[in-house]
């Protein structure tokens, strides 16, 4: 996809932050103002800051390097998995395992075990086991696939991380920082931007916002990969189709799966609030920032 426009971000509700009482003061420079006790993120900053982030992602992919997609909250799991698969990148969409980066040898041994079990299942070894033994091994396979299934093809430490909700994924951020691995992160108004190499201010809770950003990152990966191979890669599934699938499967879930702090705001994100749009276009940002401190 082309660069994400301010209008697309408004439609996706990227500008909605958290309730003011949950804010992180280190995000003050990226907050435009306050509406109904909700911080409004300055989308002009988001539009500008996402550009170098996407160029970086593209450059990493152009060298045939790996970008690890990370998003374990319920609103992100399907999107992270589908978009990572679409661009042939590794992903973590369930619980982040401690030591995923700092103790990769242990993770590598778990990957080897999973590969061996799958090989035994395919070559008929399981047929020689008792039913009880077979069920036990199948449970092991299911457990391993859930926890490390997305990184089996990573082949070593990733060259960059793309993270949805850097506050929730604090362990991943810490491990990447220790290992010197660059991070591209969606940073909401309640998160600390420090330690994130490419900060993208925005709503990290709603399905539409997460899908918009993750699709853009996947597209940047594909563009970089195409530059590396000189061939246009076939996409197994388009971004919008994935978004529709995720929205359908989660229509009855709250888009605020991990907290209730944006209760009625997120439900209105599909239809952009004209009043907020007017604020973003016409009012003085400095005056809004003064209001946010009251």
Secondary structure, DSSP 4 states (H G I P E B T S, - for coil): --PPPHHHHHHHTTTEEEEGGG--GGGGGGEEEEETTEEEE-HHHHHHHHHHHHHHHHHHHHTT--EEEE--STTTHHHHHHHHHHTT--EE-SPPPTTTTTTHHHHHHHHHHHHHHHHHHHTTGGGGS-HHHHHHHHHHHHHHHHHHGGGTT--SS-SEEEEE-TTTTHHHHHHHHHHT-EEEEEE-TTS--TT-SEEEES-SSSHHHHHHHHHHHHHHHHHHHHHHHSSPPPPSS-HHHHHHHHHHHTTTS-S-SS--TTHHHHHTTTS--HHHHHHHHHS-HHHHHHHHT-
